[in-house]
Amino acid sequence: MRRLLTALFGLVLALPAAAETSLRIGLASDPDVLDPTLSRSVAARQVFASLCDKLIDIDQNLTYVPQLATAWRWEDEGKALALELRPGVRFHDGASMDAAAVVAGLERHLRTAGSTRRGELGPVRGVEATGPLAVRILLSEPFAPLVAALSDRAGMIVSPRQAQVTGAGFARQPACAGPFRLTRRVAQDRIELERFAEYWDAANIHVDRVVYRPIPDTTVRAANLRAGQLDIIERVMPSDIAELRQDRRVRVLEAPSLASVYIAVNVANGPRAESAIGRDPRLRQALELAIDRAVLNQVAFEGLYRPGNQSVPPGHPFYAAGLPVPGRDLARARALLREAGYPNGRAKIRMSVPNTTEYVQASEVIQAMAAEAGIEMGLQVIEVATLLRQWTAGDFESLIIAWSGRTDIDANLWGFNACGEALNGGKYCSAEADAALREGRTQVDPARRAAAYGRAMQVLLTDRPYIYLWHPTWFFGAAAKLHGLRLVPDGLIRPQGIRLD
């Protein structure tokens, strides 16, 4: 009997440990800096979904829900926002999240040089701790978009031990309060995260590792999914959907998006603003009139996206209905070129293009349309993070890019158009647009806000620092063995609840 028990015990010891599960996610591009205060890329937001929790989150219905904050309320006639914080939260470096840590984290967004969150926080003038787990955000005037801002990167809190470390220094060892922490990053190849055992919602995490693989070519991403090398891929191209749906090993998931894609123009940022398209709004208008958005959508995206000309799609509560999507008008485009000093057409412009299939494909269609109006468009394909750096530095004439969109329209417009804001890479500045945008963000009445943004759009669509083109639908590819993925219109892949059979 003793020998039998010993043998059985030996068998138990010989059994292999439970295999670790890795969630492998294919991204459309390599993220820029993994610092929530400085980051501006869509790809970084995907990684932050696993790395850095926010004070507030959104759900599938765009409802604000608790995350690091459990409750919030407006005080002082809209000039203060009080938040109750979740107890028992730890950062990746072991520090506890309390009111002092949240104050330091929000002040970091406000005070750091080059912060791309500063504009999102609007008239916030300070943050104070009102208890061990309570903070109060103080504003100089009411600011309706604040809750929306705290549901994104402006609401991500870092460890107080690293609050003074920014950029590359922070990104080498980021300490947030998310379900996973960084273990390794190989530029242009992979980002590896491991499960954080002290995560406050650990019971809702069912994988041990998350590996992000930047693969700009959509067809290559899809092939990796079908071969079992990836578990989820983002931004499936419409042209790949039919083939994926025929493969029983994978599923195609679909969700509406908040995103918009546009051409940004350098109108005042350094020497490269001294270009034909930067100097003359007539050339920008001619380019827009050369583009048939409906045909672009059909040719490049199987008709599955939504043509648009504003930061929100037609039908949105803040869409300026009096400024509808313009149709193509080649005769008017050519006339504008003659007025601008190009009697025989042949105006030349250069456009920087991210090195992903979607952008390259669409840009080639736009290039052909522009040529029919007499505009010679040179395309320069650039890696996404490099393009974003060039955008900030003014090292571009025009570029095509997406903004993943926010629940409040202010975050779609203010940072990109207001004078001197961090995301305004073309250095556009209009006192009239600024005044209307400022009124929209400081009002609380929806009708008055809509009217203000309508006036702003009238100016912006006349000056054309941006030419909006389409609003994508989010298409994800997922392995059949994957379950629990929640589809939220911000397009982020949240690891909470995901299981792999």
Phi and psi in degrees as a GROMACS rama.xvg file:
@    title "Ramachandran Plot"
@    xaxis  label "Phi"
@    yaxis  label "Psi"
@TYPE xy
-63.1724  -40.416  ARG-2
-63.5966  -36.6798  ARG-3
-64.303  -45.2657  LEU-4
-63.5785  -39.1977  LEU-5
-64.0605  -41.1481  THR-6
-64.912  -43.1755  ALA-7
-63.601  -40.4293  LEU-8
-62.5679  -39.3131  PHE-9
-64.7445  -36.9742  GLY-10
-64.4819  -40.5332  LEU-11
-61.3002  -44.0993  VAL-12
-64.4551  -29.0024  LEU-13
-79.917  -16.4405  ALA-14
-62.8576  138.414  LEU-15
-68.578  150.567  PRO-16
-64.845  154.393  ALA-17
-57.6509  132.704  ALA-18
-66.9225  139.477  ALA-19
-72.6114  144.079  GLU-20
-104.972  132.976  THR-21
-116.904  130.819  SER-22
-94.6849  115.261  LEU-23
-106.208  119.6  ARG-24
-118.067  126.49  ILE-25
-92.6822  119.348  GLY-26
-99.9176  156.723  LEU-27
-77.9089  -17.9878  ALA-28
-158.021  167.768  SER-29
-83.6763  132.317  ASP-30
-62.8668  156.724  PRO-31
-81.4349  -149.099  ASP-32
-61.7927  133.648  VAL-33
-86.1493  61.402  LEU-34
-133.278  113.121  ASP-35
-63.0725  -20.5177  PRO-36
-75.7152  -32.196  THR-37
-107.528  -21.221  LEU-38
-63.6749  149.418  SER-39
-139.211  3.28857  ARG-40
-92.7964  150.907  SER-41
-63.4653  -39.6014  VAL-42
-62.3247  -37.7145  ALA-43
-64.5433  -35.8539  ALA-44
-60.9318  -36.237  ARG-45
-62.5681  -44.3517  GLN-46
-67.1504  -39.8314  VAL-47
-61.6418  -25.3906  PHE-48
-60.2313  -26.4728  ALA-49
-100.008  -23.7259  SER-50
-95.7049  -39.6052  LEU-51
-132.632  106.285  CYS-52
-67.4363  161.28  ASP-53
-115.52  166.584  LYS-54
-62.9033  -39.3091  LEU-55
-134.172  146.907  ILE-56
-121.577  176.128  ASP-57
-123.862  154.893  ILE-58
-108.631  -170.367  ASP-59
-61.2922  -24.7494  GLN-60
-98.0717  12.9728  ASN-61
63.1311  26.5135  LEU-62
-86.57  137.805  THR-63
-74.9443  131.216  TYR-64
-132.033  155.023  VAL-65
-65.4003  147.009  PRO-66
-136.265  -94.8504  GLN-67
-76.8903  -24.0518  LEU-68
-100.807  138.925  ALA-69
-96.8091  -18.0386  THR-70
-160.879  156.579  ALA-71
-152.983  155.334  TRP-72
-156.484  147.677  ARG-73
-81.7908  141.932  TRP-74
-135.695  170.017  GLU-75
52.8072  46.605  ASP-76
54.4819  41.7988  GLU-77
85.7729  6.46137  GLY-78
-99.5615  9.10073  LYS-79
-153.546  142.903  ALA-80
-121.733  118.354  LEU-81
-97.3196  135.853  ALA-82
-127.465  137.11  LEU-83
-98.1968  131.735  GLU-84
-98.3442  151.901  LEU-85
-73.4711  130.837  ARG-86
-77.2287  158.672  PRO-87
76.2746  17.2492  GLY-88
-90.5473  135.537  VAL-89
-123.258  147.712  ARG-90
-84.8179  167.438  PHE-91
-63.7476  -22.1761  HIS-92
-90.5497  7.67839  ASP-93
94.0682  -11.8719  GLY-94
-68.8085  148.307  ALA-95
-84.7571  145.234  SER-96
-89.4828  114.598  MET-97
-129.489  -172.829  ASP-98
-60.9775  -39.668  ALA-99
-62.0309  -38.8654  ALA-100
-66.2002  -39.8062  ALA-101
-68.1933  -39.7407  VAL-102
-58.4863  -47.6401  VAL-103
-62.6529  -39.7284  ALA-104
-66.2248  -43.2426  GLY-105
-70.5982  -38.6055  LEU-106
-62.8533  -33.1287  GLU-107
-59.3008  -45.066  ARG-108
-61.4614  -35.7756  HIS-109
-78.3558  -35.5371  LEU-110
-105.705  -17.6652  ARG-111
-66.978  132.731  THR-112
-61.4824  132.725  ALA-113
79.0346  9.74425  GLY-114
-60.5542  127.058  SER-115
-90.0591  3.37522  THR-116
-96.1308  -19.0247  ARG-117
-55.6293  -47.7529  ARG-118
-65.2843  -30.1122  GLY-119
-67.7063  -25.0136  GLU-120
-89.7832  -2.37222  LEU-121
53.2468  -127.411  GLY-122
-84.8553  23.6637  PRO-123
-63.9109  126.356  VAL-124
-109.388  -7.59472  ARG-125
172.273  169.751  GLY-126
-136.052  137.856  VAL-127
-132.599  146.799  GLU-128
-84.1167  129.263  ALA-129
-111.721  3.7933  THR-130
179.886  174.413  GLY-131
-57.8959  -33.2661  PRO-132
-130.6  42.5085  LEU-133
-145.715  134.163  ALA-134
-131.444  159.933  VAL-135
-132.519  122.801  ARG-136
-94.8126  124.002  ILE-137
-101.852  135.186  LEU-138
-123.079  150.656  LEU-139
-79.841  -18.0972  SER-140
-158.286  161.782  GLU-141
-57.9818  146.457  PRO-142
-146.248  93.3209  PHE-143
-58.3781  -35.8435  ALA-144
-77.3211  3.4011  PRO-145
-62.2591  -44.6853  LEU-146
-60.8265  -40.5522  VAL-147
-62.1274  -40.509  ALA-148
-62.5537  -39.0406  ALA-149
-73.4286  -8.95829  LEU-150
-91.7126  9.73397  SER-151
-135.5  -150.845  ASP-152
-60.4058  -29.8004  ARG-153
-65.8569  -17.6749  ALA-154
-97.3552  3.56837  GLY-155
-81.8675  130.452  MET-156
-111.81  132.3  ILE-157
-105.156  163.899  VAL-158
-60.5978  138.889  SER-159
-61.0122  -23.5725  PRO-160
-67.5648  -22.2521  ARG-161
-115.615  10.2637  GLN-162
-63.3657  -24.6741  ALA-163
-95.2391  -0.900266  GLN-164
-101.963  129.352  VAL-165
-133.607  171.128  THR-166
63.8798  -136.231  GLY-167
-62.7883  -34.9082  ALA-168
-62.1449  -44.6465  GLY-169
-68.9996  -42.2772  PHE-170
-64.6378  -23.4856  ALA-171
-68.4773  -28.5236  ARG-172
-149.396  65.1996  GLN-173
-66.607  137.538  PRO-174
-121.759  94.5809  ALA-175
-109.845  -160.18  CYS-176
-125.263  33.5098  ALA-177
-90.2754  178.745  GLY-178
-73.8998  -16.6764  PRO-179
-132.172  153.363  PHE-180
-124.007  153.647  ARG-181
-71.1378  134.519  LEU-182
-115.733  -31.9205  THR-183
-160.787  143.318  ARG-184
-134.724  128.26  ARG-185
-117.014  111.856  VAL-186
-53.7722  135.992  ALA-187
66.2013  7.75039  GLN-188
-127.54  -54.1672  ASP-189
-164.564  155.84  ARG-190
-129.196  123.403  ILE-191
-113.184  131.266  GLU-192
-123.307  148.925  LEU-193
-118.878  153.265  GLU-194
-60.6006  135.161  ARG-195
-95.0144  110.666  PHE-196
-62.7605  -26.4908  ALA-197
-96.5645  17.1566  GLU-198
-62.7158  138.759  TYR-199
-65.0562  -26.2132  TRP-200
-115.346  42.1053  ASP-201
-58.9124  -29.9758  ALA-202
-64.9647  -16.7427  ALA-203
-98.9974  8.03362  ASN-204
-110.882  123.731  ILE-205
-121.308  11.0367  HIS-206
-127.543  156.803  VAL-207
-92.1427  -29.2959  ASP-208
-139.597  154.465  ARG-209
-126.211  129.863  VAL-210
-121.809  121.686  VAL-211
-99.9351  130.066  TYR-212
-120.717  112.787  ARG-213
-75.0126  118.882  PRO-214
-134.578  96.0741  ILE-215
-62.76  -30.823  PRO-216
-80.1406  118.561  ASP-217
-64.9237  -36.7252  THR-218
-67.2563  -37.4275  THR-219
-67.2018  -40.1173  VAL-220
-58.6547  -47.0921  ARG-221
-62.9263  -39.1369  ALA-222
-64.4756  -38.7525  ALA-223
-65.4374  -36.5585  ASN-224
-64.4622  -48.1783  LEU-225
-65.5248  -29.709  ARG-226
-82.2459  -2.89859  ALA-227
83.7931  11.5498  GLY-228
-86.3087  -16.0876  GLN-229
-132.556  154.93  LEU-230
-104.596  -29.258  ASP-231
-141.798  141.584  ILE-232
-128.59  142.162  ILE-233
-94.4095  163.148  GLU-234
50.2144  56.0759  ARG-235
-64.7943  131.871  VAL-236
-71.7753  140.5  MET-237
-53.0244  -32.8046  PRO-238
-68.7959  -16.7792  SER-239
-95.2781  -9.7067  ASP-240
-65.8511  -45.766  ILE-241
-58.9157  -43.4628  ALA-242
-66.9632  -40.8187  GLU-243
-64.5274  -37.8727  LEU-244
-68.3728  -17.6778  ARG-245
-87.2465  -6.55062  GLN-246
-99.5162  115.862  ASP-247
-70.0121  -12.3551  ARG-248
-78.2711  -12.7496  ARG-249
-135.514  166.804  VAL-250
-132.094  150.814  ARG-251
-107.307  125.169  VAL-252
-113.466  144.374  LEU-253
-131.332  141.215  GLU-254
-149.091  148.519  ALA-255
-66.666  157.226  PRO-256
-124.211  163.684  SER-257
-99.3376  1.84964  LEU-258
-81.3345  159.697  ALA-259
-140.231  149.348  SER-260
-119.017  138.09  VAL-261
-151.657  163.86  TYR-262
-96.4601  123.172  ILE-263
-99.4692  141.377  ALA-264
-118.281  136.382  VAL-265
-82.3661  104.884  ASN-266
-101.738  -17.5678  VAL-267
-157.996  16.3432  ALA-268
-105.472  85.9441  ASN-269
82.0146  -173.262  GLY-270
-59.1248  -31.0825  PRO-271
-76.0433  -5.54024  ARG-272
-75.1384  -15.8245  ALA-273
-81.9743  57.0384  GLU-274
-118.134  167.075  SER-275
-59.2614  -45.4219  ALA-276
-74.4235  -28.7722  ILE-277
-74.0841  -35.9552  GLY-278
-80.6834  -34.5018  ARG-279
-120.292  110.996  ASP-280
-63.4803  -19.2831  PRO-281
-66.8384  -34.4576  ARG-282
-69.5641  -36.7292  LEU-283
-64.4225  -40.0836  ARG-284
-65.6976  -41.3513  GLN-285
-61.7379  -40.4128  ALA-286
-62.1011  -44.8673  LEU-287
-61.669  -41.8911  GLU-288
-70.3614  -18.2049  LEU-289
-78.6241  -16.0857  ALA-290
-94.6555  126.579  ILE-291
-98.6339  102.003  ASP-292
-64.3307  -35.9251  ARG-293
-66.0916  -43.1965  ALA-294
-67.6785  -40.773  VAL-295
-56.4684  -45.4694  LEU-296
-62.5713  -41.1794  ASN-297
-70.1238  -44.9851  GLN-298
-71.9969  -45.2266  VAL-299
-86.6004  -28.241  ALA-300
-132.953  24.7417  PHE-301
57.729  20.6123  GLU-302
72.8801  14.7766  GLY-303
-92.5505  -7.67253  LEU-304
-100.792  178.488  TYR-305
-115.24  118.832  ARG-306
-61.4788  146.848  PRO-307
-158.703  163.752  GLY-308
-133.011  10.9829  ASN-309
-136.923  176.729  GLN-310
-73.316  -13.2962  SER-311
-125.649  153.754  VAL-312
-77.2662  159.661  PRO-313
-53.1445  138.326  PRO-314
96.0992  -16.5394  GLY-315
-67.734  146.454  HIS-316
-55.8429  -26.8658  PRO-317
-105.333  12.195  PHE-318
-74.5538  129.896  TYR-319
-79.6215  96.2124  ALA-320
-63.4136  -24.4692  ALA-321
-74.9419  -2.34402  GLY-322
-125.379  68.7031  LEU-323
-71.9187  170.045  PRO-324
-60.854  122.141  VAL-325
-74.7505  148.303  PRO-326
-83.832  172.111  GLY-327
-75.5759  138.938  ARG-328
-146.168  86.3124  ASP-329
-65.8182  -36.2498  LEU-330
-61.7703  -45.838  ALA-331
-67.173  -37.408  ARG-332
-61.2523  -44.6111  ALA-333
-66.1705  -37.6881  ARG-334
-62.8622  -39.7834  ALA-335
-64.165  -37.7139  LEU-336
-63.5483  -39.7562  LEU-337
-64.3648  -42.3021  ARG-338
-61.7047  -32.9445  GLU-339
-83.8962  1.61377  ALA-340
100.151  19.5338  GLY-341
-118.687  75.1084  TYR-342
-61.1635  -26.8559  PRO-343
-110.605  20.5726  ASN-344
72.9409  -144.864  GLY-345
63.7855  32.5337  ARG-346
-67.9881  142.873  ALA-347
-114.663  132.419  LYS-348
-135.726  157.26  ILE-349
-119.542  136.725  ARG-350
-127.866  126.91  MET-351
-82.6487  139.435  SER-352
-131.455  126.743  VAL-353
-59.2945  148.586  PRO-354
-84.5671  46.1063  ASN-355
-116.369  153.82  THR-356
-54.6982  -45.6856  THR-357
-58.7645  -48.5202  GLU-358
-69.2009  -43.3196  TYR-359
-62.4428  -45.6119  VAL-360
-61.6  -47.53  GLN-361
-66.041  -39.0515  ALA-362
-65.1693  -34.8043  SER-363
-67.6421  -34.5995  GLU-364
-66.6744  -44.8443  VAL-365
-61.4772  -41.4374  ILE-366
-58.2032  -43.5968  GLN-367
-66.8617  -39.8245  ALA-368
-65.2002  -42.6233  MET-369
-62.457  -38.025  ALA-370
-61.0679  -33.239  ALA-371
-67.3579  -20.9229  GLU-372
-94.4946  -4.22728  ALA-373
97.1361  16.0707  GLY-374
-106.644  118.724  ILE-375
-91.0729  111.443  GLU-376
-105.907  115.482  MET-377
-90.2528  131.252  GLY-378
-105.18  132.438  LEU-379
-120.898  111.877  GLN-380
-85.7452  126.551  VAL-381
-135.87  144.368  ILE-382
-59.5996  143.246  GLU-383
-60.2266  -49.8219  VAL-384
-62.0835  -36.6032  ALA-385
-65.3129  -42.5472  THR-386
-60.4336  -40.8084  LEU-387
-64.4386  -38.6904  LEU-388
-64.6097  -40.7873  ARG-389
-66.4698  -36.3167  GLN-390
-59.7539  -48.4624  TRP-391
-62.5342  -39.423  THR-392
-80.629  -9.02838  ALA-393
81.0725  17.2167  GLY-394
-90.2268  59.9966  ASP-395
-164.661  156.736  PHE-396
-95.8792  -52.4331  GLU-397
-147.611  159.996  SER-398
-152.121  156.96  LEU-399
-112.435  135.032  ILE-400
-160.004  167.934  ILE-401
-114.463  149.33  ALA-402
-113.05  127.067  TRP-403
-70.5796  -9.13565  SER-404
85.5295  152.443  GLY-405
-132.72  163.556  ARG-406
-69.5541  -23.8286  THR-407
-113.892  133.331  ASP-408
-60.8396  -25.6285  ILE-409
-54.4548  -41.4228  ASP-410
-72.1374  -14.524  ALA-411
-84.7659  -21.0375  ASN-412
-118.497  -46.2116  LEU-413
-59.8703  -55.1481  TRP-414
-63.0721  -24.9144  GLY-415
-92.2574  -22.4633  PHE-416
-119.063  -25.4395  ASN-417
-70.0792  145.988  ALA-418
-59.0094  126.372  CYS-419
79.2388  5.01534  GLY-420
-76.3451  154.871  GLU-421
-64.3393  -33.4226  ALA-422
-87.3516  -1.4699  LEU-423
-86.4238  72.9005  ASN-424
-66.812  -24.36  GLY-425
-87.0352  -2.71075  GLY-426
58.294  33.3743  LYS-427
-64.0179  142.569  TYR-428
-151.414  122.32  CYS-429
-139.425  120.358  SER-430
-61.1376  -36.4503  ALA-431
-67.7359  -45.127  GLU-432
-65.2974  -41.6657  ALA-433
-58.0185  -45.1675  ASP-434
-62.3311  -42.337  ALA-435
-68.7249  -41.913  ALA-436
-64.5576  -39.3937  LEU-437
-65.0751  -39.1641  ARG-438
-64.4511  -40.5928  GLU-439
-62.9299  -36.8283  GLY-440
-83.9862  -15.0972  ARG-441
-105.357  1.44225  THR-442
-95.3592  155.49  GLN-443
-112.234  -18.994  VAL-444
-76.2098  121.247  ASP-445
-57.0453  -39.0216  PRO-446
-66.1078  -42.5313  ALA-447
-68.5744  -36.2946  ARG-448
-64.2335  -45.2573  ARG-449
-60.4952  -40.9836  ALA-450
-63.7827  -41.7789  ALA-451
-65.017  -44.4213  ALA-452
-68.4574  -30.0976  TYR-453
-62.8414  -41.4529  GLY-454
-66.1059  -38.7903  ARG-455
-62.8225  -43.6766  ALA-456
-65.132  -31.6167  MET-457
-60.069  -43.2501  GLN-458
-69.3133  -46.573  VAL-459
-65.2525  -37.6159  LEU-460
-76.294  -17.132  LEU-461
-83.0452  -43.3715  THR-462
-78.6464  -29.7536  ASP-463
55.306  53.9805  ARG-464
-68.595  -20.3657  PRO-465
-134.718  141.65  TYR-466
-116.148  103.203  ILE-467
-74.4963  142.238  TYR-468
-121.855  -50.3472  LEU-469
-155.955  164.434  TRP-470
-121.134  114.065  HIS-471
-73.5771  160.009  PRO-472
-98.0406  139.938  THR-473
-79.0305  120.707  TRP-474
-116.602  124.501  PHE-475
-114.732  145.349  PHE-476
-105.731  137.512  GLY-477
-138.148  143.01  ALA-478
-63.1174  146.158  ALA-479
-60.71  -26.0595  ALA-480
-77.802  -7.1588  LYS-481
-92.6855  135.886  LEU-482
-137.37  156.356  HIS-483
91.1454  6.43598  GLY-484
-72.9355  122.773  LEU-485
-92.3045  128.114  ARG-486
-95.7004  112.275  LEU-487
-114.818  141.59  VAL-488
-60.8062  -12.8146  PRO-489
-77.3026  -6.7129  ASP-490
79.3054  7.49137  GLY-491
-86.7476  140.764  LEU-492
-91.6973  100.448  ILE-493
-86.1682  127.533  ARG-494
-75.7336  -18.2928  PRO-495
-59.0818  125.924  GLN-496
90.2152  -11.7411  GLY-497
-74.2712  132.812  ILE-498
-127.017  149.973  ARG-499
-119.412  122.788  LEU-500
